[in-house]
Each structure stands twice: as structure tokens, then as C-alpha cells.
Amino acid sequence: MAAVIQPKTSESVTQHSNETGLTPRSRRAKKSSPFSLPLPESETPVKRKEFIEELQKELGRHRKDYFSDAGYVAPGCMLCKVRLNTNGQYLEHLLVDVLPGAVEKILGGC
């Protein structure tokens, strides 16, 4: 004999959430995205659109390509002349070396 599946009622959801410590999706707080971080307050606030445009310009200048390094052709960032062999190294270069300086430059120029 097949078991009949009953639809969950609000009482069963509440009981389940009390037992497990979890809340239904509709009641959960929305997770913040790393891209929605609040900008630091300054005397002259930077508009979000302008901030993103300037950041895109700065990151766009750092292309992964080939450059001459001591007479050898090497892969890496053409602007910084840093050797980067993998995409992971290139992304790490952007996140660690380029991004903090670019943000400081944009927000410091206010």
C-alpha cells in the first residue's frame, strides 16, 4: 500500500524550524553579496556608477598577455611586467596587487 504524502502546513513548517533551528526561506535574511559592500564614508561621496566605471577602467588596463622579460617572452600582466603562468595567478594579481590600490586611488581622489 502506497503512503499518502501530506502537503506541509504552516504548523508543520514552524514545528520543523523549531526542531532544527532553521527558518523557511521566506523568513531568512537575505545574504549580502560581496559586490554590495557599503562604500566608506568620505567628505565627497563617490557615486556607485562612477566608482564601478573607474574600477573597470583600472582593471581593464591590466591585461594578461606576453611581454619581454630579460630577453625572454613571458606570459603575465603587461602593465606591471609580472610573470603569471596561470589564470589563477592572474586573478590573484588583480585581487591582491591591483584592486586595493585602485580602490584607494578612486576613493582617495574624492
C-alpha positions in Angstrom: 0.0 0.0 0.0 1.4 3.4 -1.0 1.9 6.1 1.6 0.0 9.3 1.0 2.2 12.4 1.2 0.5 15.3 3.0 1.4 18.8 2.0 3.2 20.8 4.6 1.2 23.2 6.6 2.5 26.3 8.3 2.3 24.5 11.7 4.5 21.6 10.4 7.0 24.1 9.0 7.1 26.0 12.3 7.5 22.8 14.2 10.3 21.7 11.9 12.1 25.0 12.1 11.9 25.0 15.9 13.4 21.5 16.0 16.2 22.1 13.5 16.9 25.8 14.3 16.3 26.6 10.6 13.7 29.0 9.3 11.8 28.7 6.0 13.4 30.5 3.0 10.8 33.3 3.1 11.8 34.2 6.6 15.6 34.0 6.1 17.6 37.2 6.0 19.0 37.9 2.6 22.7 37.2 2.3 24.8 40.2 1.3 26.8 39.9 -1.8 30.5 40.8 -1.8 29.6 43.2 -4.6 27.1 45.1 -2.4 29.6 46.2 0.3 28.9 49.7 1.5 31.5 52.2 0.4 33.4 54.0 3.2 32.0 57.4 4.0 34.1 60.4 3.0 33.6 64.2 2.6 32.6 63.9 -1.0 30.7 60.6 -1.7 31.6 58.7 -4.8 28.5 57.7 -6.8 28.3 53.9 -7.2 28.2 54.1 -11.0 31.2 56.3 -11.2 33.1 54.1 -8.8 32.4 51.0 -10.9 33.3 52.7 -14.1 36.7 53.9 -12.7 37.4 50.5 -11.3 36.6 48.8 -14.6 39.0 51.2 -16.4 41.8 50.4 -14.0 41.3 46.7 -14.0 41.0 46.8 -17.9 44.5 48.3 -18.1 46.0 45.1 -16.6 45.8 42.7 -19.5 47.1 39.2 -19.4 49.4 38.9 -22.4 53.0 38.3 -23.3 55.9 40.7 -22.7 59.6 40.7 -23.0 61.3 39.8 -19.7 65.2 40.0 -19.8 65.2 38.9 -23.5 62.6 36.2 -23.0 59.0 36.2 -23.9 57.0 35.7 -20.7 53.2 35.5 -20.0 51.8 37.9 -17.5 50.5 41.3 -16.8 51.8 43.7 -19.5 51.3 46.8 -17.4 53.1 45.6 -14.2 55.5 43.3 -16.0 54.7 40.5 -13.6 55.1 36.9 -14.8 51.9 35.0 -14.4 51.6 31.5 -15.9 48.0 30.6 -14.9 44.7 32.2 -14.9 44.6 31.7 -11.1 47.8 33.7 -10.7 46.4 36.4 -12.9 43.2 36.7 -10.9 45.3 36.7 -7.6 47.4 39.5 -9.1 44.2 41.5 -9.8 42.7 40.9 -6.4 45.9 41.3 -4.2 48.1 43.7 -6.1 45.8 45.8 -8.3 42.4 46.1 -6.6 43.4 47.6 -3.3 45.5 50.3 -5.0 42.7 51.0 -7.5 40.1 51.4 -4.8 42.4 53.7 -2.7 43.1 55.8 -5.8 39.4 56.2 -6.6 38.3 56.9 -3.1 41.4 58.9 -2.2 40.8 61.2 -5.2 37.5 62.4 -3.8 
